[in-house]
Structures are given as C-alpha cells and as structure tokens.
Amino acid sequence: MVLVIVLWIVTLLAVMAGAFAYSMRVETRLATGAVERAQARALAEAGVAYALAWQRDPESQRNWPANGDWRDWRFGEHRVRISIEDAAGRINLNKADPRMLQQVLRNLGVAEGDLERLVAAIDDWRDPDDEPRPQGAESAAYQAAGRVGPKNAPFESVEELQQVLGLDPEIARRLAAQATVATRISGINPLLATVATLQAVTGLNEQALADYSAARVRTAGEGIAPPLPTVDEQQSFFSGSQSGSYHITALAETGAGTVAGVEVVATTRNPPPGQAARTLSWYPAR
C-alpha cells in the first residue's frame, strides 16, 4: 500500500511539473511575441522619424523626393520599407477644382452619367450652406436616405468620403488613397505625386506614366523638372508648390519575421516646441 501511495504521489508530482513547464513555455512564447511586436512597432515609428529627417534638408530632398516611391532602410538585421508623399502631390479634398474631381472620378472608373452628381455631392458636403447644387445632396437628401449629413464644413479626414451620399465605398477608398486634407493647395505637384495619382488626374496610359516617372528619377538630383505629363487644358490642375505636410507609411519587419506598420500624416510647419514635426493623424498600416 505504501508503494502504491508513493507511486501515485510521484505520478501527481510529474503531472503538476509537466503542466507547470507547459504553462511556462506558453507564457514565454507570449512574452517573446509581445516583445517582437513592440520592437516592430518601434522600428516602424523610427522609419517615420527617419523619413521626416530626410525631408528637412533641401539637399537630401533631391536624393529622396517625397513622391511616394518606396525606400528600404536596413537597421541591423531588421528591415523597414518607407514611403513618404508631400501632401502637395495629392488631391486636396477641400480645394480641388470640380473639373479635376470629375476627371479623377472618371479615371477611377465612375460611369460618365454619375460624374456630375458625385462631384456635386462632394461639393455640397464641404461647402458651408445647405443649398443643394444641381444633382447635389444636402440635408433633405441625406434624411430621405436615412443618413447623417452633409457636414457643410471642410473635410477633416479622407475617411469622410465614405459618408458622402451616393459615393461607392470602393471608389471612396481608392480616392482617399490619393487624397489629402493636410494642405491648402488646390492643384497637385506632379514632381511629388505618385504614379497612381498622376494616372487619376491625367488619364495617361501606363507607358507614358512610366516614361515620366523614369525622367523624374533621372532629373531629381539635378533640380531640373521634366515636362509635365499633361495636355494644355489640364495645366490648371497642376502646381509647383510644396506643402511641408507629409503622408508617410512605414512597414517594419524584425529579424525574427514579425511585421508591423504605421500610416502617419505629419507637418513640419509650426511644430510643438522641441519637436521637428506635428502629427496630424496616426493609424496602424492597413
């Protein structure tokens, strides 16, 4: 009987020890994963600071123009991919000419018969009055649709496009990816625009855009702008301005393979005391 009791006690102790060891392994994995994720987030945030530091020096801007091109940055065994766009290269939702909005929506795939209605709805969302434009949408139209709106004030974020009456969610998402509210410039600077934004504004084919993009890269270090990728009637859609506000995406991957990313809008104009830039928005990368 004593032997049986001892065997049961030893078995119970072995089970308890195994359960404790398994629990410790799980907790160790969780802790390691948390450390890896925190490290990846910190790397992504460092990538944002790194991109902003480059843009503060005019000479560095020639080597890394803020036109949305991706750059790889190695940090030890870790890797960070960074894209930075000057807001002057994006479509300003609050200042864009209705003709340019119509052109952009057309090139994003909106049917010709819907263009005037959607541009009017965007105009009615951002203007201060409650008088609908022809084919537009003010309070009565939103109430009839069971929706809240319009704002009757400037867009504060590109995500507000999802609330504009009649605008397809997918079209709103694609327009938001090329839009900004971080500048007061009405046109876009083609030297700072992504190829996707240039295609939406100009409607040029892939080959023409590839040629312009290659010419832009070739002349970036020389300070010479290549010819604008546009026809005469679109000249009013363009600007030569810089805004000092930036849309930055940083995607970090640690040596262990953990990935994290952030999407940031920041401005170097009137930053808080002791800081290089002021953050306007900060989201996990989508």
C-alpha positions as a Markdown table, in Angstrom:
| # | Residue | x | y | z |
|---|---|---|---|---|
| 1 | Met | 0.0 | 0.0 | 0.0 |
| 2 | Val | 2.9 | 2.4 | 0.9 |
| 3 | Leu | 4.5 | 1.6 | -2.5 |
| 4 | Val | 1.2 | 2.3 | -4.4 |
| 5 | Ile | 0.7 | 5.6 | -2.5 |
| 6 | Val | 4.3 | 6.7 | -3.3 |
| 7 | Leu | 3.8 | 5.8 | -7.0 |
| 8 | Trp | 0.6 | 7.9 | -7.1 |
| 9 | Ile | 2.3 | 10.9 | -5.4 |
| 10 | Val | 5.2 | 10.7 | -7.8 |
| 11 | Thr | 2.7 | 10.5 | -10.8 |
| 12 | Leu | 0.8 | 13.5 | -9.4 |
| 13 | Leu | 4.0 | 15.5 | -9.0 |
| 14 | Ala | 5.1 | 14.6 | -12.5 |
| 15 | Val | 1.7 | 15.8 | -13.9 |
| 16 | Met | 2.0 | 19.0 | -11.9 |
| 17 | Ala | 5.6 | 19.6 | -13.1 |
| 18 | Gly | 4.6 | 18.9 | -16.7 |
| 19 | Ala | 1.6 | 21.3 | -16.5 |
| 20 | Phe | 3.9 | 24.0 | -15.0 |
| 21 | Ala | 6.5 | 23.5 | -17.7 |
| 22 | Tyr | 3.9 | 23.8 | -20.4 |
| 23 | Ser | 2.4 | 26.9 | -18.8 |
| 24 | Met | 5.9 | 28.5 | -18.6 |
| 25 | Arg | 6.5 | 27.7 | -22.3 |
| 26 | Val | 3.3 | 29.3 | -23.3 |
| 27 | Glu | 4.0 | 32.4 | -21.2 |
| 28 | Thr | 7.5 | 32.6 | -22.6 |
| 29 | Arg | 6.1 | 32.5 | -26.2 |
| 30 | Leu | 3.6 | 35.2 | -25.4 |
| 31 | Ala | 6.2 | 37.4 | -23.8 |
| 32 | Thr | 8.5 | 36.9 | -26.8 |
| 33 | Gly | 5.8 | 37.7 | -29.2 |
| 34 | Ala | 4.9 | 40.8 | -27.3 |
| 35 | Val | 8.5 | 41.9 | -27.3 |
| 36 | Glu | 8.8 | 41.2 | -31.1 |
| 37 | Arg | 5.6 | 43.2 | -31.8 |
| 38 | Ala | 6.7 | 46.1 | -29.7 |
| 39 | Gln | 10.1 | 46.0 | -31.4 |
| 40 | Ala | 8.5 | 46.0 | -34.9 |
| 41 | Arg | 6.2 | 49.0 | -33.9 |
| 42 | Ala | 9.2 | 50.9 | -32.6 |
| 43 | Leu | 11.1 | 50.2 | -35.9 |
| 44 | Ala | 8.1 | 51.5 | -37.9 |
| 45 | Glu | 8.0 | 54.6 | -35.8 |
| 46 | Ala | 11.7 | 55.1 | -36.3 |
| 47 | Gly | 11.1 | 54.8 | -40.0 |
| 48 | Val | 8.7 | 57.8 | -39.8 |
| 49 | Ala | 11.2 | 59.9 | -38.0 |
| 50 | Tyr | 13.9 | 58.8 | -40.4 |
| 51 | Ala | 11.8 | 59.9 | -43.4 |
| 52 | Leu | 10.9 | 63.3 | -41.8 |
| 53 | Ala | 14.6 | 63.9 | -41.0 |
| 54 | Trp | 15.5 | 63.5 | -44.7 |
| 55 | Gln | 12.8 | 66.0 | -45.8 |
| 56 | Arg | 14.2 | 68.7 | -43.5 |
| 57 | Asp | 17.3 | 69.1 | -45.6 |
| 58 | Pro | 16.8 | 70.5 | -49.2 |
| 59 | Glu | 19.9 | 68.6 | -50.4 |
| 60 | Ser | 18.6 | 65.4 | -49.0 |
| 61 | Gln | 15.2 | 66.0 | -50.7 |
| 62 | Arg | 16.9 | 65.8 | -54.1 |
| 63 | Asn | 18.2 | 62.3 | -53.2 |
| 64 | Trp | 14.9 | 61.2 | -51.7 |
| 65 | Pro | 12.0 | 63.3 | -53.1 |
| 66 | Ala | 8.7 | 62.9 | -51.3 |
| 67 | Asn | 6.8 | 61.4 | -54.2 |
| 68 | Gly | 5.6 | 58.1 | -52.7 |
| 69 | Asp | 8.5 | 55.9 | -54.0 |
| 70 | Trp | 9.3 | 53.1 | -51.6 |
| 71 | Arg | 12.8 | 53.1 | -49.9 |
| 72 | Asp | 14.4 | 50.3 | -48.0 |
| 73 | Trp | 16.2 | 51.1 | -44.7 |
| 74 | Arg | 18.3 | 48.4 | -43.0 |
| 75 | Phe | 18.6 | 48.7 | -39.2 |
| 76 | Gly | 20.9 | 45.9 | -38.1 |
| 77 | Glu | 19.2 | 42.7 | -39.0 |
| 78 | His | 15.8 | 44.4 | -39.3 |
| 79 | Arg | 14.3 | 46.0 | -42.4 |
| 80 | Val | 11.9 | 49.0 | -42.8 |
| 81 | Arg | 10.2 | 50.0 | -46.0 |
| 82 | Ile | 9.2 | 53.6 | -46.1 |
| 83 | Ser | 7.0 | 55.7 | -48.5 |
| 84 | Ile | 6.7 | 59.5 | -48.0 |
| 85 | Glu | 4.5 | 61.8 | -50.0 |
| 86 | Asp | 4.4 | 65.5 | -49.8 |
| 87 | Ala | 0.7 | 66.5 | -49.4 |
| 88 | Ala | 1.2 | 68.8 | -52.4 |
| 89 | Gly | 1.3 | 65.7 | -54.6 |
| 90 | Arg | -2.1 | 64.6 | -53.5 |
| 91 | Ile | -5.7 | 65.7 | -54.4 |
| 92 | Asn | -6.9 | 68.2 | -51.9 |
| 93 | Leu | -10.5 | 67.3 | -51.0 |
| 94 | Asn | -11.2 | 70.8 | -49.7 |
| 95 | Lys | -9.6 | 72.9 | -52.5 |
| 96 | Ala | -9.7 | 70.6 | -55.6 |
| 97 | Asp | -11.4 | 72.2 | -58.7 |
| 98 | Pro | -14.7 | 70.3 | -59.5 |
| 99 | Arg | -13.3 | 69.8 | -63.0 |
| 100 | Met | -10.4 | 67.9 | -61.6 |
| 101 | Leu | -12.6 | 65.9 | -59.2 |
| 102 | Gln | -14.7 | 64.9 | -62.2 |
| 103 | Gln | -11.6 | 63.9 | -64.2 |
| 104 | Val | -10.3 | 61.8 | -61.2 |
| 105 | Leu | -13.6 | 60.0 | -60.6 |
| 106 | Arg | -13.8 | 59.3 | -64.3 |
| 107 | Asn | -10.3 | 57.7 | -64.3 |
| 108 | Leu | -11.2 | 55.7 | -61.2 |
| 109 | Gly | -14.0 | 54.0 | -63.1 |
| 110 | Val | -17.1 | 56.1 | -62.3 |
| 111 | Ala | -19.7 | 56.0 | -65.0 |
| 112 | Glu | -20.0 | 59.1 | -67.1 |
| 113 | Gly | -23.6 | 59.7 | -66.1 |
| 114 | Asp | -22.7 | 59.7 | -62.4 |
| 115 | Leu | -19.8 | 62.2 | -62.5 |
| 116 | Glu | -21.7 | 65.5 | -62.1 |
| 117 | Arg | -23.9 | 64.0 | -59.4 |
| 118 | Leu | -21.0 | 62.7 | -57.3 |
| 119 | Val | -18.9 | 65.9 | -57.7 |
| 120 | Ala | -21.9 | 68.0 | -56.7 |
| 121 | Ala | -22.4 | 65.7 | -53.6 |
| 122 | Ile | -18.7 | 66.2 | -52.6 |
| 123 | Asp | -19.1 | 70.0 | -53.1 |
| 124 | Asp | -22.3 | 70.0 | -51.0 |
| 125 | Trp | -20.5 | 68.1 | -48.2 |
| 126 | Arg | -17.7 | 70.6 | -48.0 |
| 127 | Asp | -19.5 | 73.9 | -48.6 |
| 128 | Pro | -20.9 | 75.9 | -45.6 |
| 129 | Asp | -24.5 | 76.2 | -46.8 |
| 130 | Asp | -27.5 | 73.8 | -47.0 |
| 131 | Glu | -28.5 | 74.8 | -50.5 |
| 132 | Pro | -28.1 | 71.8 | -52.9 |
| 133 | Arg | -26.3 | 72.2 | -56.2 |
| 134 | Pro | -27.9 | 70.8 | -59.3 |
| 135 | Gln | -27.8 | 67.0 | -58.8 |
| 136 | Gly | -26.2 | 67.6 | -55.4 |
| 137 | Ala | -27.2 | 66.4 | -51.9 |
| 138 | Glu | -27.9 | 68.4 | -48.8 |
| 139 | Ser | -29.8 | 67.7 | -45.6 |
| 140 | Ala | -33.1 | 66.7 | -47.2 |
| 141 | Ala | -31.4 | 64.1 | -49.4 |
| 142 | Tyr | -29.5 | 62.6 | -46.5 |
| 143 | Gln | -32.6 | 62.4 | -44.3 |
| 144 | Ala | -34.5 | 60.7 | -47.1 |
| 145 | Ala | -31.8 | 58.1 | -47.4 |
| 146 | Gly | -31.7 | 57.6 | -43.6 |
| 147 | Arg | -28.2 | 59.0 | -43.4 |
| 148 | Val | -26.5 | 61.7 | -41.3 |
| 149 | Gly | -25.1 | 64.6 | -43.3 |
| 150 | Pro | -23.8 | 66.5 | -45.0 |
| 151 | Lys | -21.1 | 68.1 | -42.9 |
| 152 | Asn | -21.3 | 71.6 | -44.5 |
| 153 | Ala | -17.7 | 72.1 | -43.5 |
| 154 | Pro | -14.3 | 71.2 | -44.9 |
| 155 | Phe | -13.2 | 67.6 | -44.8 |
| 156 | Glu | -11.2 | 66.8 | -41.7 |
| 157 | Ser | -10.0 | 63.4 | -42.9 |
| 158 | Val | -10.1 | 61.5 | -46.1 |
| 159 | Glu | -12.1 | 58.8 | -44.4 |
| 160 | Glu | -15.1 | 61.2 | -44.5 |
| 161 | Leu | -15.5 | 60.3 | -48.2 |
| 162 | Gln | -17.2 | 57.1 | -47.1 |
| 163 | Gln | -20.1 | 59.3 | -45.7 |
| 164 | Val | -20.7 | 61.2 | -48.9 |
| 165 | Leu | -24.2 | 60.2 | -50.3 |
| 166 | Gly | -24.0 | 58.2 | -53.5 |
| 167 | Leu | -20.3 | 57.6 | -53.4 |
| 168 | Asp | -19.5 | 53.9 | -53.8 |
| 169 | Pro | -17.4 | 52.7 | -50.8 |
| 170 | Glu | -14.7 | 51.2 | -53.1 |
| 171 | Ile | -14.4 | 54.4 | -55.2 |
| 172 | Ala | -14.3 | 56.4 | -51.9 |
| 173 | Arg | -11.5 | 54.1 | -50.7 |
| 174 | Arg | -9.5 | 54.5 | -53.9 |
| 175 | Leu | -9.9 | 58.3 | -53.9 |
| 176 | Ala | -8.9 | 58.5 | -50.3 |
| 177 | Ala | -5.7 | 56.7 | -51.0 |
| 178 | Gln | -4.7 | 59.6 | -53.3 |
| 179 | Ala | -6.3 | 62.5 | -51.4 |
| 180 | Thr | -5.3 | 64.8 | -48.5 |
| 181 | Val | -6.7 | 67.4 | -46.2 |
| 182 | Ala | -3.3 | 68.5 | -44.9 |
| 183 | Thr | -2.7 | 71.4 | -47.3 |
| 184 | Arg | -4.4 | 74.4 | -48.8 |
| 185 | Ile | -3.0 | 73.9 | -52.3 |
| 186 | Ser | -5.7 | 73.4 | -55.0 |
| 187 | Gly | -3.6 | 71.6 | -57.6 |
| 188 | Ile | -1.1 | 68.8 | -57.4 |
| 189 | Asn | 2.6 | 69.0 | -57.8 |
| 190 | Pro | 3.5 | 66.3 | -60.5 |
| 191 | Leu | 7.0 | 66.0 | -59.2 |
| 192 | Leu | 5.7 | 64.9 | -55.8 |
| 193 | Ala | 2.6 | 62.8 | -57.0 |
| 194 | Thr | 2.6 | 59.1 | -57.1 |
| 195 | Val | 2.1 | 57.3 | -60.4 |
| 196 | Ala | -1.4 | 56.3 | -59.3 |
| 197 | Thr | -2.4 | 59.9 | -58.6 |
| 198 | Leu | -0.9 | 61.1 | -61.9 |
| 199 | Gln | -2.9 | 58.5 | -63.7 |
| 200 | Ala | -6.1 | 59.5 | -61.9 |
| 201 | Val | -5.6 | 63.2 | -62.7 |
| 202 | Thr | -4.2 | 62.9 | -66.3 |
| 203 | Gly | -5.6 | 59.7 | -67.6 |
| 204 | Leu | -2.3 | 58.9 | -69.3 |
| 205 | Asn | -1.5 | 55.3 | -70.2 |
| 206 | Glu | 1.0 | 53.2 | -68.3 |
| 207 | Gln | 3.8 | 53.7 | -70.8 |
| 208 | Ala | 3.5 | 57.5 | -70.7 |
| 209 | Leu | 3.5 | 57.4 | -66.9 |
| 210 | Ala | 6.5 | 55.1 | -66.8 |
| 211 | Asp | 8.4 | 57.4 | -69.1 |
| 212 | Tyr | 7.6 | 60.4 | -67.0 |
| 213 | Ser | 8.4 | 58.6 | -63.8 |
| 214 | Ala | 11.8 | 57.5 | -65.2 |
| 215 | Ala | 12.5 | 61.1 | -66.3 |
| 216 | Arg | 11.6 | 62.3 | -62.9 |
| 217 | Val | 14.0 | 59.9 | -61.2 |
| 218 | Arg | 16.7 | 60.8 | -63.7 |
| 219 | Thr | 16.5 | 64.5 | -63.1 |
| 220 | Ala | 15.8 | 64.5 | -59.4 |
| 221 | Gly | 19.4 | 65.1 | -58.4 |
| 222 | Glu | 19.8 | 67.8 | -60.9 |
| 223 | Gly | 17.0 | 70.0 | -59.8 |
| 224 | Ile | 15.5 | 70.1 | -63.3 |
| 225 | Ala | 11.8 | 69.3 | -63.7 |
| 226 | Pro | 10.9 | 67.1 | -66.7 |
| 227 | Pro | 7.9 | 68.3 | -68.9 |
| 228 | Leu | 4.5 | 67.9 | -67.2 |
| 229 | Pro | 2.6 | 64.8 | -68.2 |
| 230 | Thr | -0.5 | 66.6 | -69.3 |
| 231 | Val | -2.3 | 68.3 | -72.2 |
| 232 | Asp | -2.9 | 72.0 | -72.2 |
| 233 | Glu | -6.4 | 72.0 | -70.8 |
| 234 | Gln | -5.2 | 70.2 | -67.7 |
| 235 | Gln | -2.5 | 72.7 | -66.8 |
| 236 | Ser | -4.7 | 74.3 | -64.2 |
| 237 | Phe | -4.7 | 71.0 | -62.3 |
| 238 | Phe | -1.0 | 71.3 | -61.5 |
| 239 | Ser | 1.0 | 73.3 | -59.0 |
| 240 | Gly | 4.7 | 73.7 | -58.3 |
| 241 | Ser | 4.2 | 74.1 | -54.6 |
| 242 | Gln | 5.5 | 72.1 | -51.6 |
| 243 | Ser | 3.4 | 71.9 | -48.5 |
| 244 | Gly | 5.6 | 70.8 | -45.7 |
| 245 | Ser | 3.0 | 68.2 | -44.7 |
| 246 | Tyr | 3.6 | 64.5 | -45.4 |
| 247 | His | 1.8 | 61.2 | -45.7 |
| 248 | Ile | 4.2 | 58.5 | -44.5 |
| 249 | Thr | 3.8 | 54.8 | -44.5 |
| 250 | Ala | 6.4 | 52.7 | -42.7 |
| 251 | Leu | 6.4 | 48.9 | -42.8 |
| 252 | Ala | 8.9 | 47.2 | -40.4 |
| 253 | Glu | 10.0 | 43.5 | -40.3 |
| 254 | Thr | 12.2 | 42.3 | -37.5 |
| 255 | Gly | 14.9 | 39.7 | -37.9 |
| 256 | Ala | 12.5 | 37.1 | -36.5 |
| 257 | Gly | 9.9 | 37.9 | -39.1 |
| 258 | Thr | 7.4 | 40.0 | -37.0 |
| 259 | Val | 5.8 | 42.7 | -39.1 |
| 260 | Ala | 4.2 | 46.0 | -38.0 |
| 261 | Gly | 3.4 | 49.2 | -39.8 |
| 262 | Val | 2.0 | 52.7 | -39.4 |
| 263 | Glu | 0.4 | 55.3 | -41.6 |
| 264 | Val | 1.1 | 58.9 | -40.4 |
| 265 | Val | 0.2 | 62.4 | -41.6 |
| 266 | Ala | 2.6 | 64.9 | -40.1 |
| 267 | Thr | 3.6 | 68.5 | -40.8 |
| 268 | Thr | 6.9 | 70.4 | -40.2 |
| 269 | Arg | 5.0 | 73.7 | -40.2 |
| 270 | Asn | 4.6 | 75.2 | -36.7 |
| 271 | Pro | 5.6 | 72.1 | -34.8 |
| 272 | Pro | 5.3 | 72.0 | -30.9 |
| 273 | Pro | 8.3 | 73.4 | -29.0 |
| 274 | Gly | 11.3 | 71.0 | -29.1 |
| 275 | Gln | 9.8 | 68.8 | -31.8 |
| 276 | Ala | 10.6 | 68.5 | -35.5 |
| 277 | Ala | 7.1 | 67.9 | -36.7 |
| 278 | Arg | 3.5 | 67.9 | -35.6 |
| 279 | Thr | 1.4 | 64.7 | -36.0 |
| 280 | Leu | -2.0 | 65.2 | -37.6 |
| 281 | Ser | -3.1 | 61.5 | -37.7 |
| 282 | Trp | -1.6 | 58.1 | -36.9 |
| 283 | Tyr | -3.0 | 54.8 | -37.8 |
| 284 | Pro | -1.8 | 51.2 | -37.9 |
| 285 | Ala | -0.9 | 50.4 | -41.6 |
| 286 | Arg | -3.9 | 48.9 | -43.4 |
